[in-house]
Amino acid sequence: MKGGSSIGHQSFVYPGSVLKMNALVALCHFCELHGPRTLFCTEALHPPSPSPSSQAGVPVPGDRDRDGDREGEGLTMRANSSTTQRGEMCDGCRSLPASHPGFVSIDDETGIRFLSHQHPRQPQLFSVVRQACVRSLSCEVCPGREGPIFFGDEQHGFVFSHTFFIKDSLARGFQRWYSIVMVAMDRIYLINSWPFLLRHLRLTIQSLQSTALKVFDNEQGVCPQRAVRMNSVFSPAVFPHQRSGNAARSLTSLTQHPNLWASLHSSFSWLLKACGSRLTEKLLEGAPTEDTLVLIERQTEQEEEMSCWEGAEGGGSKSQRHLSESELGHDFLCDYAKLDELPGPKFRSLRHLRQVLGAAEFRQLVWHVLMGNQVIWRGADPGLIQSAFTVLKSLVPVGCVRSVPYSAQYEEAYKCNFLGLSPDVPIPTHVSSSEFSVLVDVSSERSCQISVMGEDDVSSLYQFTISSANTQPTDRGPTLLNKLEVALSNENLSVDVVSHCLLCLKEEWMNKVKVLFKFSKVDGRGREDTQKVLALLGATGPGEEDNVRLLKFWMTGLSKTYKSHLMTAVRGGERSPSQ
């Protein structure tokens, strides 16, 4: 097994223990005779951190145990239950015999060992898994008794549980109750992994259910149990014997899978490894920006939406469509490294776009972008159009970006404010006559000379025509655009310096947006008070109308997290005087 990582940020660490376990996955079963029981458990054990004493050759407590573990697959992991507990186990409660060495997979890159047996290796973890097993099959269940649920606490860990039924022709109700639980100490990480865990655990559960259903149908075909039970004589004396005889069927017997436990070990090990690899920690200096919060929210929504389409009829095409939109939607910020990956001629920066279009046409285009109008580019080169959108998107907050990079049909403005079209797509009349849109037609009159000219000589290869029904002058404001043009026209400033200047301008105006949002939307102040706040924010004077339009448009890009936090804080402040 290659690759791998820890899952979560905390570990189950007990006094005297030299091993750390960041998460474990367990398969649990509700036995009709013995109640909830753990059938199979996979845990990730991380290699011990080197200590000065161990590097100096001085043995540390636990070295002897670790050496014993490494000797010839010495990870026997015998069940931690006592002889009495093993005697109380029927075939339905048992997966591997106590003499079975279990299953071991080692990640060569990280040294993480994935160990599987019926019970965890450490007695302390046994009680943690036991409690998660009991709660998942008794009190912590969702409506219908099948599906995912989350529970737990800081002391015993947090649990993601998915309960399900397996068909059994000899069981009461012709089915038996199981659950798969993932236990971890990091609540936030486990919650963020919900869509991923749900998607992949459902695949494992569906595989078990489909295999057991085939066995069930075959057994019913040979001897229909429903008819047998209806014709049998029921008496209190016979019932306990019937119940005892039907309760002891193992999962291996129900599925007729010869390598069931090895297959589950492989599935659970991959789940622990992949779940730990999919998220990484980043050190954020200061509070996260609105762009960061919006990106996190969009990623969460995409994962939840993809998991909802899983297994649905026709879900493949919809998931594929959603995936393509999300992949194209990753291009929110002006990342010049991404521009280098685009083939053919492309715009490299805002300054380059201004040089190609001309100062007047560039200002008109950027004005429409900042006002929130629909910006349409129509041409035969998708790479060129995408590079233009990548540059222009850096002018507005991430939450204000709705992009369709290249389409064979027109999309309405409520769906996207950045739209790329192929050359033969007609623009509807209500759009071409609207002052809330701008069209950039890209034509190539010298396509035959592309190989002769420079590949990046956009101005020589293409001709750009900008048209809009807007009659409002764009030379007054907004203030952000005026300051940006000063920076772009200053040739002494490099592209990187201009990018940082734009970032500072965006943060400045986003702060103004937050003040205006709280003042007008949350506090509900009147027009006069709002005008005073605009003057205080420096949004009045020349270009005031454009400044106000910009602020209102950017207000739509505020994150849900910020809005929710603001509303909660305001409501808490209203309740505090009465309390």
Sequence and secondary structure as in RCSB ss.txt:
>XXXX:A:sequence
MKGGSSIGHQSFVYPGSVLKMNALVALCHFCELHGPRTLFCTEALHPPSPSPSSQAGVPVPGDRDRDGDREGEGL
TMRANSSTTQRGEMCDGCRSLPASHPGFVSIDDETGIRFLSHQHPRQPQLFSVVRQACVRSLSCEVCPGREGPIF
FGDEQHGFVFSHTFFIKDSLARGFQRWYSIVMVAMDRIYLINSWPFLLRHLRLTIQSLQSTALKVFDNEQGVCPQ
RAVRMNSVFSPAVFPHQRSGNAARSLTSLTQHPNLWASLHSSFSWLLKACGSRLTEKLLEGAPTEDTLVLIERQT
EQEEEMSCWEGAEGGGSKSQRHLSESELGHDFLCDYAKLDELPGPKFRSLRHLRQVLGAAEFRQLVWHVLMGNQV
IWRGADPGLIQSAFTVLKSLVPVGCVRSVPYSAQYEEAYKCNFLGLSPDVPIPTHVSSSEFSVLVDVSSERSCQI
SVMGEDDVSSLYQFTISSANTQPTDRGPTLLNKLEVALSNENLSVDVVSHCLLCLKEEWMNKVKVLFKFSKVDGR
GREDTQKVLALLGATGPGEEDNVRLLKFWMTGLSKTYKSHLMTAVRGGERSPSQ
>XXXX:A:secstr
       SS  B  TT    EEEEEEEEEEETTTEEEEEEEEEEE      HHHHTT   TTHHHHHHHHTTT  
    SS HHHHHT  GGG SS TT   EEEE TTT  EEEEESS SSHHHHHHHHHHHHHHTTTS  TTS EEEE
EEETTTEEEEEEEEEEE TTSGGGEEEEEEEEEES HHHHHHTHHHHHHHHHHHHHHHHHHHHHHHHHHHHHS H
HHHHHHS   TTTHHHHHHHHS   HHHHHT TTHHHHHHHHHHHHHHHHHHS      SSS  HHHHHHHHHHH
HHHHHHHHHTTSTTHHHHHHHHHHHHHHHT  S  HHHHHHS SS   SHHHHHHHH HHHHHHHHHHHHHT EE
EEE S HHHHHHHHHHHHTTS GGG  EEEEESS   TTT SEEEE TT    HHHHT TTEEEEEEE S GGGT
TTS TT HHHH EEEEE    S  SS  HHHHHHHHHHH TTS HHHHHHHHHHHHHHHHHHHHHHHIIIIIS  
 HHHHHHHHHHHT  STTHHHHHHHHHHHHTTS HHHHHHHHHHHHHHHHTTT 
